Amino acid sequence: MTSSLHQQSRFETLVVGSANRLAATAARAVAEGPGAVYNPLFVYGRPGLGKTHLLMAIGHAARAIDPRLNVEYMTLDDLVEAFHAAVASGNGEVYRRGFLDLGLLLIDDVQFLSQRREMQAEVLRLIDALQVAGRQIVLTSDRPPNDIESLDDRLIRRFAGGLVIDIGAPDYETRVAILRRRAEERGASFAPGVLEAVATVDIDNVRELIGALNRVIAFQAISDQPLDPVQARLLIGGHDSLDGIRAEATRGASIGSGAAVNDAEASEAVAPATPLSGRQAAAPEHDVVGQLAVDANTGDLGDAAAEFSEPPNDRGDEFADFLSEVSATVSQQVESWRARVAEAVLRWEGEGYRVAPLEALLEADVPADPELALRSFESDVERLRTIEAEVVAIAPELEAHPALRDPGDLPSALALLEQTRIGANPPPAPSPHWKLEEFLENASNRMAVRAAAAVVQDAGAKYNPLVLAGLSGTGKTHLLHGLGNALAAGGRSVACVGAHDFTDELIGAIDRDAVGLWRARYRGVDAFLLDDVHLLAGKERTQEELFLLFNLLLEGGRQMVFTTAVPLPDLSGVEARLLTRLEGGLVVELPAPDRELRQRAIERLLAAKLDGVDPELAAYIASRPAESMRSTLGLLQRVLNAAEVQHIHPTAALARQVLEGTAVRAPRRAPPATRTSGIVAPLSGGVRSREKMVWEWPDIAARIIEEWR
């Protein structure tokens, strides 16, 4: 038989998300040990979700581990067609026996067994034969076994005896990761937000998702301008525009003959028989001799031999010689393994490793299995070297760390590696530009400011979580980062990240298959601050990760702070389990700043940019209607820009002109004194002379000389 595995369908190209994680994990386990676990493995899910990709990835991975493994992939239609052809030619039995040469059989689209009684019986016979021979079989279907019409109950029981697992539709984060990876493979680049916009379209089929990406790539290739997110979303449209993408390509596989794997030729490690064991097998007194060997192993060989010092018959001399030979053999074996252990101690100690486990072997009379202990120690050294290489690559200064020199304490080395990874990629810190002490407080926002101060004073124990709610521009982000900086000043590790960046990081981690490392980045902090949590609406995977992180931090007494521009009762698209946890802390509102607060902010900015503060200017701008502090400061910036252009000092009058369109009379300049001839020029209607006339403008650069002819 020959296999037809697509070269691109590997685990390395499979984007793993929450919807297919269990199936991918089971598939990897099957690939690493065919026939040992989950046999048969039955994977089901709607078309286009990656079942065929998973099947072929199993084949590629299993063959990479054992190149001699015979792998066969086929659809059920291929199996039926080949079986009928074999039966028609009289080679049915030969065809059946051919499957026993396989190490791994992959069958796609098992749902077509429906109403095929004869083929169901053949598949049942095939599964039984492969299981008895220790061969692995993996099957896929677009529905669970119980939903396949008229499927034999015996087949359903066989499938249930292995593992039946489903693949669901990818969530938003996984869809973005898939689009990014495929776009990178195609060498296509898009403006920020384009792929995210495509991922928000209601497409729950990976195949259709790739088709949508193809449309976007093709459209951008013939466009003069790059696509923006809105255009991309309009281009994708609904499902009706993707009918041509839904058709699946016909898969084919031929069945032939292949090299058989003879398991009987596999070698096994067998411990050599000692002279004692050979004599035990031959001598009638093997029980006694066995006891002598045990006593010799425990150091009591002399006492055991004393019990037989008086020979029961004239064969006493022969028995004494036998005991002497046993003693010499045991002594020789003990000295041999002691010498090997001592040699290993010198070797590994010379390389700088701690050898306490080996020294313990030397101190023992006779260990249970010194050979196994030596191999285990050497295996631990190799693993420690692997950990050391990664640690040193990230942080060369840790090369001599004690945790990297003790093979008997691998957990400490793994903990150091985890800390090093986190240190190499620390979570985002709060912006140093925002300080808690610089946040202006008055009666309107006093509750939020005092709550933030209480969190700094007693982090993790009071107001956990703290949720700051308010419209955009009310100061939520300033207060969040200021609180984070105050916590960091107290020696705490603080992560402060926006919801959009949090999701984007997760998507990148999914694409790199590094979700565990991404989780560790946040799970080790003392305080977690998330800005704009309302932006997580509809992002199921991000919410799931935040839910897990929330529980972990809460159990550890570590502080969490969130901001939202949407009141929690009005927040849709967020799972109830996460929403109730946010509501379980303290939710405080940051209202729009009142006039007093706006004027204080304006005066502070004027004092920072100018020599002094114009109270009239500050009062006027503060009186202007504004929904947020950001818009108020934007009005002030407009006035400052106008003053800079006109090279004048900003005033309330200039502010009125800029913000209300009121004209401001500029001081009238007297025309410069010029010499005249004393002749009065005629008014309009008079005849102009042919002499040159000069028109004066205040700005010398704008003078124009005209000559009338």
C-alpha positions in Angstrom: 0.0 0.0 0.0 1.1 3.6 -0.6 0.3 6.6 1.5 -0.7 10.0 0.1 0.0 12.5 2.8 -0.1 16.2 1.8 3.2 17.8 2.6 1.7 20.9 4.2 -0.7 19.1 6.5 1.6 18.8 9.6 1.3 19.6 13.2 3.7 22.5 12.6 1.2 24.1 10.3 -1.9 23.4 12.4 -3.1 26.4 14.4 -4.3 25.0 17.7 -7.1 26.8 19.6 -9.6 26.0 22.2 -11.9 24.3 19.7 -9.4 21.7 18.5 -6.9 21.5 21.4 -8.2 18.2 22.8 -8.2 16.6 19.4 -4.7 17.9 18.6 -3.4 16.6 21.9 -4.9 13.2 21.4 -3.6 13.1 17.8 0.0 13.9 19.0 -0.3 11.1 21.6 -1.3 8.6 18.9 1.5 9.8 16.6 4.1 9.3 19.4 2.8 5.8 20.3 0.8 4.2 17.6 -1.4 1.4 19.0 -0.5 2.2 22.6 -3.2 4.8 23.4 -6.6 5.8 22.0 -7.0 2.9 19.6 -9.1 3.5 17.7 -9.2 7.3 17.7 -12.4 8.7 16.2 -12.4 12.5 15.4 -15.6 14.2 14.2 -16.7 17.7 13.3 -18.4 19.7 10.6 -16.6 19.9 7.2 -13.8 22.4 6.9 -12.6 22.3 10.5 -9.3 20.5 10.0 -10.1 16.8 10.4 -8.2 15.8 7.3 -5.3 18.1 8.3 -5.2 16.3 11.7 -5.2 12.9 10.1 -2.3 13.6 7.8 -0.4 15.4 10.6 -0.6 12.1 12.6 0.9 10.3 9.7 3.8 12.7 9.2 4.6 12.9 12.9 4.5 9.1 13.3 6.7 8.5 10.3 9.2 11.2 11.5 9.6 9.3 14.8 9.8 5.9 13.1 10.8 6.1 9.4 10.1 2.3 9.1 6.5 2.7 10.1 4.1 1.9 7.2 1.4 4.6 7.1 -1.7 4.5 4.9 -4.2 7.3 4.4 -7.4 6.8 2.5 -11.0 8.0 2.3 -13.8 5.5 2.9 -14.7 5.7 -0.8 -11.2 4.7 -1.7 -11.4 1.8 0.8 -14.8 0.6 -0.7 -13.6 0.9 -4.3 -10.3 -1.0 -3.6 -12.1 -3.7 -1.6 -14.7 -4.3 -4.4 -11.9 -4.5 -7.0 -10.0 -7.0 -4.9 -13.0 -9.2 -4.4 -13.9 -9.0 -8.1 -10.4 -10.2 -9.0 -10.5 -13.0 -6.4 -7.9 -11.4 -4.2 -10.1 -10.4 -1.2 -8.1 -12.3 1.4 -4.8 -11.0 0.1 -6.2 -7.5 0.3 -7.3 -8.0 3.9 -3.9 -9.4 5.0 -2.2 -6.4 3.4 -3.6 -4.2 6.2 -1.8 -6.2 8.8 1.5 -4.9 7.4 0.4 -1.3 8.3 1.6 0.3 11.5 -0.9 3.2 11.1 -4.2 3.3 9.2 -5.9 6.7 8.6 -9.5 6.6 7.2 -11.4 9.8 6.3 -15.1 10.4 5.9 -16.4 7.3 7.8 -19.9 8.8 7.8 -20.3 7.2 4.3 -20.6 3.8 6.0 -24.2 4.7 6.4 -26.5 2.0 4.7 -23.5 -0.1 3.7 -23.9 -3.2 5.7 -21.3 -5.2 3.8 -18.7 -2.6 4.2 -19.5 -2.0 7.9 -18.8 -5.7 8.5 -15.5 -5.4 6.7 -14.5 -2.3 8.7 -15.4 -4.1 11.9 -13.3 -7.1 10.9 -10.4 -4.8 10.0 -10.5 -2.9 13.3 -10.5 -6.1 15.3 -7.5 -7.5 13.3 -5.5 -4.3 13.6 -6.2 -4.0 17.4 -5.1 -7.6 18.0 -1.9 -7.0 16.0 -1.3 -3.8 18.0 -1.7 -1.5 15.0 -3.2 2.0 15.2 -6.3 3.1 13.4 -7.6 6.7 13.2 -11.0 7.6 11.7 -12.8 10.9 11.0 -16.4 11.7 10.3 -18.6 14.8 10.0 -20.8 13.5 12.9 -20.5 11.3 16.0 -20.8 7.5 15.6 -24.3 7.5 17.1 -25.5 9.9 14.5 -24.4 7.9 11.5 -27.5 6.4 10.1 -27.9 2.6 10.4 -24.4 2.1 11.8 -23.8 -1.3 13.3 -23.9 -1.3 17.1 -20.8 -3.3 17.2 -18.9 -0.6 15.3 -20.3 2.0 17.7 -19.0 0.0 20.6 -15.6 -0.4 19.0 -15.3 3.4 18.4 -16.4 4.1 22.0 -13.7 1.6 23.3 -11.0 4.0 22.0 -11.5 7.7 22.1 -14.3 9.7 20.4 -13.6 13.4 20.3 -14.9 16.4 18.4 -13.5 19.5 16.7 -15.5 22.7 17.1 -15.6 25.9 15.1 -12.5 28.2 15.8 -13.1 31.2 18.1 -12.1 34.7 17.1 -8.6 34.5 18.4 -7.9 31.3 16.5 -9.4 32.7 13.3 -7.1 35.7 13.5 -4.1 33.4 14.1 -5.1 31.2 11.1 -5.4 34.2 8.9 -2.1 35.7 10.0 -0.2 32.5 9.4 -1.8 31.8 6.0 -1.2 35.4 5.0 2.5 35.1 6.0 2.8 31.9 4.1 1.4 33.6 1.0 3.7 36.6 1.5 0.7 39.0 1.8 0.6 42.0 4.1 -2.3 44.1 5.1 -3.1 47.3 6.9 -3.6 46.9 10.7 -7.0 45.6 11.5 -7.8 44.1 8.1 -7.4 40.4 9.1 -9.1 41.1 12.4 -12.1 42.5 10.4 -12.2 39.4 8.3 -12.1 37.2 11.5 -15.2 39.1 12.9 -17.3 37.9 9.9 -19.6 35.0 10.9 -17.5 32.2 9.3 -17.2 29.1 11.4 -15.4 27.0 8.8 -11.7 27.1 8.4 -11.9 26.2 4.7 -14.3 29.1 4.1 -12.1 31.4 6.2 -9.1 30.6 3.9 -11.4 31.3 1.0 -12.3 34.7 2.4 -8.5 35.4 2.8 -8.0 34.5 -0.8 -10.6 37.0 -1.9 -9.0 39.7 0.2 -5.6 38.9 -1.3 -6.9 38.9 -4.8 -8.8 42.1 -4.4 -5.9 43.9 -2.9 -3.6 42.7 -5.7 -5.7 44.5 -8.3 -6.5 47.6 -6.2 -4.6 50.8 -6.3 -4.8 51.3 -2.6 -4.4 48.8 0.3 -7.6 47.6 1.8 -8.8 49.0 5.0 -10.8 47.0 7.6 -14.2 48.4 6.5 -13.6 47.5 2.9 -12.4 44.0 3.8 -15.5 43.3 5.8 -17.7 44.6 3.0 -15.8 42.5 0.5 -16.2 39.3 2.5 -19.9 39.9 2.9 -22.1 36.9 4.0 -22.0 33.2 3.3 -23.8 33.6 0.0 -20.6 35.0 -1.6 -18.6 32.0 -0.6 -20.5 29.2 -2.2 -17.7 28.3 -4.5 -15.3 27.9 -1.7 -17.4 25.4 0.2 -16.7 22.6 -2.3 -14.1 20.2 -1.0 -11.4 18.9 -3.2 -11.6 15.2 -4.1 -9.0 13.3 -2.2 -7.4 10.1 -3.7 -5.2 7.4 -2.5 -4.1 4.2 -4.2 -3.6 0.9 -2.5 -0.5 -1.2 -3.3 2.0 -3.3 -1.6 4.6 -2.1 0.8 7.4 -3.3 3.0 6.2 -5.1 6.0 7.4 -4.3 9.5 8.3 -7.5 11.3 7.9 -6.8 14.9 9.4 -10.2 15.7 12.8 -8.8 14.6 12.6 -5.9 17.1 15.5 -6.4 19.6 14.9 -6.5 23.3 17.5 -5.7 26.0 18.0 -8.8 28.1 20.2 -8.8 31.2 23.0 -11.4 31.0 22.6 -14.4 33.3 25.0 -14.5 36.2 27.0 -17.7 37.1 24.8 -17.9 40.2 21.6 -17.9 38.2 22.9 -20.5 35.8 23.9 -22.8 38.7 20.5 -22.3 40.3 18.9 -23.5 37.1 21.0 -26.6 37.1 21.5 -27.6 40.7 18.9 -29.4 42.7 19.7 -27.2 45.7 18.8 -24.0 43.9 16.5 -22.8 46.7 19.3 -23.1 49.2 21.8 -21.4 46.8 19.2 -18.7 46.1 19.0 -18.0 49.8 22.8 -17.9 49.9 22.9 -15.3 47.1 20.4 -13.1 49.0 22.4 -13.4 52.2 25.5 -12.5 50.2 23.8 -9.4 48.8 23.0 -8.3 52.4 26.5 -9.0 53.7 25.5 -12.2 55.6 27.1 -14.7 53.3 29.5 -15.9 56.1 26.6 -16.7 58.5 24.7 -18.4 55.8 27.6 -20.6 54.9 28.2 -21.5 58.6 24.8 -23.1 58.7 26.1 -25.7 56.3 29.7 -25.9 57.7 29.0 -29.6 58.7 28.5 -31.4 55.4 25.6 -33.8 55.6 27.5 -36.4 53.6 30.7 -37.1 51.9 30.0 -34.4 49.3 30.8 -31.7 51.8 34.0 -30.6 50.1 32.2 -30.1 46.8 29.5 -28.0 48.5 32.2 -25.9 50.3 33.8 -25.3 47.0 30.5 -24.3 45.6 29.9 -21.8 48.4 33.4 -20.3 47.8 32.6 -19.9 44.1 29.3 -18.1 45.0 31.0 -15.8 47.4 33.7 -15.0 44.9 31.1 -14.3 42.1 29.1 -12.0 44.3 32.2 -10.2 45.5 33.4 -9.7 41.9 30.0 -8.3 40.8 29.9 -5.9 43.8 33.4 -4.6 43.1 32.5 -4.2 39.4 29.5 -1.9 39.9 31.3 0.0 42.7 34.1 0.7 40.3 31.7 1.9 37.7 29.9 4.2 40.1 33.2 5.6 41.4 34.3 6.3 37.9 31.0 8.1 37.2 31.5 10.2 40.4 34.9 11.3 39.2 33.6 12.1 35.7 30.5 14.1 36.6 32.1 15.8 39.6 35.0 16.9 37.3 32.4 18.5 35.0 31.0 20.5 37.9 27.8 18.5 38.7 26.7 17.5 42.1 26.9 13.7 42.6 25.0 13.1 45.8 22.8 10.4 44.2 25.9 8.5 43.1 27.6 8.9 46.4 24.5 7.5 48.1 25.0 4.4 45.8 28.5 3.9 47.1 27.3 4.1 50.7 24.7 1.5 50.2 25.6 -2.2 50.7 24.0 -3.4 47.5 21.5 -1.2 45.7 18.4 -2.7 44.1 19.7 -2.0 40.5 22.9 0.0 40.2 22.8 -0.1 36.4 19.4 1.5 36.4 20.5 4.1 38.9 23.5 5.1 36.7 21.4 5.4 33.6 18.8 7.5 35.5 21.5 9.8 36.7 23.0 10.2 33.2 19.5 10.9 31.8 19.0 13.6 34.5 22.3 15.2 33.5 21.3 15.3 29.8 18.0 16.9 30.7 19.8 19.4 33.0 22.2 20.3 30.1 19.2 21.0 27.8 17.7 23.3 30.5 21.0 25.0 31.0 21.5 25.7 27.3 18.1 27.5 27.1 18.7 29.4 30.3 22.2 30.5 29.2 20.9 31.5 25.8 18.4 33.9 27.5 20.6 35.0 30.4 24.3 34.2 30.1 25.0 35.5 33.6 23.2 32.5 35.0 25.6 29.9 33.6 27.0 29.2 37.0 23.7 29.1 38.9 23.6 26.3 41.4 20.3 25.0 40.2 21.9 24.1 36.9 24.5 21.9 38.5 22.4 19.5 40.5 20.9 16.6 38.5 19.2 15.4 41.6 17.0 18.5 41.8 15.5 19.0 38.4 12.4 20.9 39.7 14.7 23.8 40.8 16.3 23.9 37.4 12.9 24.0 35.7 11.7 26.8 38.0 14.8 28.8 37.1 14.1 28.2 33.4 10.5 29.5 33.9 11.7 32.5 35.8 14.3 33.2 33.1 11.7 33.0 30.3 9.4 35.4 32.1 12.3 37.7 32.7 13.2 37.7 29.1 9.7 38.6 28.1 8.3 40.6 31.0 4.6 41.8 31.0 4.0 45.4 29.9 4.5 47.9 32.7 2.4 51.0 33.5 3.4 54.1 31.6 5.7 56.3 33.6 4.1 59.4 32.3 1.0 59.0 34.5 1.4 59.4 38.3 -1.2 58.8 40.9 -0.3 62.0 42.8 -0.8 64.1 39.6 -4.4 62.9 39.2 -6.6 65.9 40.0 -9.2 65.2 42.7 -12.4 66.9 43.6 -15.9 66.0 44.8 -16.9 64.5 41.5 -14.2 61.8 41.4 -13.2 61.6 45.0 -14.6 58.1 45.5 -12.5 56.6 42.6 -9.3 58.4 43.7 -9.7 57.3 47.4 -10.5 53.7 46.2 -7.2 53.7 44.2 -5.3 55.0 47.2 -6.8 52.2 49.4 -5.7 49.6 46.8 -2.1 50.9 46.9 -2.2 50.8 50.7 -3.6 47.3 51.0 -3.2 45.6 47.6 -5.0 42.3 47.1 -7.0 42.5 50.3 -9.3 45.4 49.8 -11.4 46.3 46.7 -10.2 43.3 44.6 -11.0 43.6 41.8 -11.4 47.4 41.4 -13.4 48.4 38.3 -13.2 52.0 37.1 -16.2 52.8 34.8 -16.6 56.0 32.8 -16.8 57.4 29.4 -13.8 57.9 27.2 -11.6 60.8 28.3 -12.7 60.9 31.9 -9.3 59.9 33.2 -9.7 56.1 33.6 -6.4 55.3 31.9 -4.5 58.0 33.8 -5.8 56.6 37.1 -5.1 53.0 36.1 -1.5 53.7 35.1 -1.0 56.0 38.1 -2.2 53.3 40.4 0.1 50.8 38.7 3.1 53.0 39.1 2.3 53.4 42.8 2.1 49.7 43.3 5.4 49.2 41.4 7.1 51.8 43.6 6.2 49.6 46.5 8.3 46.7 45.1 5.4 44.8 43.4 5.6 43.4 39.9 2.8 45.0 37.9 1.3 44.1 34.5 -0.6 46.9 32.8 -2.0 46.2 29.4 -4.9 47.3 27.1 -7.6 44.8 26.2 -6.7 45.0 22.5 -3.0 44.3 23.1 -3.9 41.4 25.5 -5.9 39.7 22.8 -3.3 40.4 20.2 -0.6 38.8 22.4 -2.8 35.7 22.9 -3.3 35.4 19.1 0.5 35.6 18.6 1.0 32.9 21.3 -1.5 30.7 19.6 0.3 31.1 16.3 3.7 30.2 17.9 2.2 27.4 20.0 3.5 29.3 23.1 0.3 29.8 25.1 1.9 28.3 28.2 4.7 30.8 28.1 2.3 33.6 27.5 0.2 32.6 30.5 3.3 32.4 32.7 4.0 36.0 31.7 0.9 37.2 33.6 0.5 34.5 36.2 3.7 35.5 38.0 2.8 39.2 38.6 1.7 40.7 41.9 -0.9 43.0 40.3 -2.8 42.8 36.9 -4.3 46.0 35.4 -6.4 45.7 32.2 -7.6 48.8 30.4 -10.9 48.8 28.4 -12.2 45.4 29.4 -15.3 46.1 27.4 -13.2 45.5 24.2 -13.1 41.8 25.0 -16.8 41.4 24.1 -17.2 38.6 21.6 -13.6 37.3 22.0 -14.4 33.9 23.6 -10.8 32.6 23.9 -9.5 35.8 25.5 -12.3 35.8 28.0 -11.6 32.2 28.8 -7.9 33.0 29.5 -8.8 36.0 31.5 -11.3 33.9 33.5 -8.5 31.4 34.4 -6.1 34.2 35.2 -8.7 36.0 37.3 -9.3 32.9 39.5 -5.5 32.2 39.9 -4.7 35.8 40.9 -7.7 36.1 43.2 -6.8 32.8 45.0 -3.3 34.2 45.5 -4.5 37.5 47.0 -3.0 39.5 44.1 -4.6 42.8 43.0 -6.6 43.3 39.8 -7.9 46.6 38.4 -10.0 47.0 35.3 -11.4 49.9 33.3 -14.5 50.0 31.1 -16.2 52.6 29.0 -19.5 50.6 29.1 -21.3 50.2 32.5 -21.1 46.5 33.5 -24.9 46.0 33.5 -24.9 47.2 29.8 -21.9 45.1 28.8 -22.9 42.5 26.2 -20.8 39.8 24.6 -19.0 39.0 27.9 -19.5 35.6 29.6 -21.7 35.7 32.7 -19.0 33.9 34.8 -16.5 36.6 34.0 -19.0 39.5 34.4 -20.1 38.3 37.8 -16.5 38.3 39.0 -16.0 41.8 37.9 -19.2 42.9 39.7 -18.0 41.1 42.8 -15.3 43.7 43.5 -15.8 47.4 43.8 -17.2 49.3 40.8 -16.7 53.0 40.9 -17.7 55.6 38.3 -15.6 58.3 36.9 -18.0 61.0 35.8 -17.3 63.7 33.2 -15.1 66.4 34.8 -16.9 69.4 36.2 -15.9 73.0 35.5 -13.7 73.3 38.6 -11.7 70.2 37.6 -11.3 71.3 34.0 -10.1 74.8 35.1 -7.5 73.3 37.4 -6.2 71.0 34.6 -6.0 73.9 32.2 -4.1 76.1 34.7 -1.6 73.3 35.3 -1.0 72.8 31.6 -0.6 76.6 31.1 1.9 76.8 34.0 3.9 73.9 32.4 4.0 75.5 28.9 4.0 79.2 29.6 5.7 81.5 32.1 2.5 82.2 33.9 -1.2 81.5 34.0 -3.9 83.7 32.5 -6.9 83.2 34.9 -9.3 84.8 32.4 -8.1 82.4 29.6 -8.4 79.4 31.9 -11.8 80.3 33.1 -13.1 80.9 29.6 -11.9 77.5 28.2 -13.2 75.7 31.3 -16.6 77.2 30.7 -16.8 75.8 27.3 -19.0 72.6 27.0 -16.9 69.4 27.0 -17.7 65.8 27.7 -14.3 64.8 28.9 -11.0 66.2 30.1 -9.4 65.1 26.8 -11.8 67.4 24.8 -11.2 70.3 27.2 -7.4 70.0 26.8 -7.9 69.7 23.1 -9.7 73.2 23.1 -6.7 74.7 24.9 -4.3 73.1 22.5 -6.2 74.8 19.6 -5.8 78.2 21.2 -2.1 77.6 21.9 -1.5 76.5 18.3 -3.2 79.7 17.0 -1.1 81.9 19.3 2.1 80.2 18.1 1.2 80.7 14.5 0.4 84.4 15.1 3.4 84.9 17.4 1.3 86.4 20.1 0.5 85.5 23.7 -2.6 83.4 24.2 -5.5 85.4 25.7 -9.2 84.9 26.3 -9.9 87.2 23.3 -7.8 84.9 21.1 -9.6 81.9 22.5 -13.0 83.4 21.6 -11.8 84.1 18.1 -10.5 80.5 17.7 -13.4 78.7 19.4 -16.3 81.0 18.5 -15.2 82.6 15.3 -15.3 86.1 16.9 -13.2 88.6 15.0 -10.4 90.4 16.9 -9.3 93.8 15.9 -5.7 94.0 15.3 -3.9 97.2 16.4 -3.9 99.7 13.4 -0.5 100.6 12.2 0.3 104.0 10.8 1.6 104.0 7.3 5.2 104.8 7.0 6.2 108.4 6.2 7.0 109.0 2.5 8.1 112.0 0.4 5.6 113.4 -2.1 5.9 115.8 -4.9 3.0 118.0 -3.7 0.8 117.1 -6.6 -2.5 115.6 -5.6 -3.5 112.6 -7.6 -6.9 112.6 -9.1 -9.6 110.4 -7.7 -11.3 107.5 -9.6 -12.2 108.4 -13.0 -9.2 110.6 -13.5 -6.6 109.8 -16.1 -3.6 107.9 -14.7 -0.3 109.2 -15.8 2.2 107.0 -17.4 4.6 107.4 -14.5 5.4 104.5 -12.3 3.1 104.1 -9.3 4.0 102.4 -6.0 1.4 100.6 -3.8 2.5 100.3 -0.2 1.5 97.4 2.0 2.4 97.1 5.7 4.4 94.0 5.0 7.5 94.9 3.0 7.6 91.4 1.5 4.2 91.9 -0.1 5.1 95.0 -2.1 4.1 95.0 -5.8 5.3 97.4 -8.4 3.0 98.0 -11.3 3.8 100.0 -14.5 1.0 101.5 -16.5 1.5 102.0 -20.1 
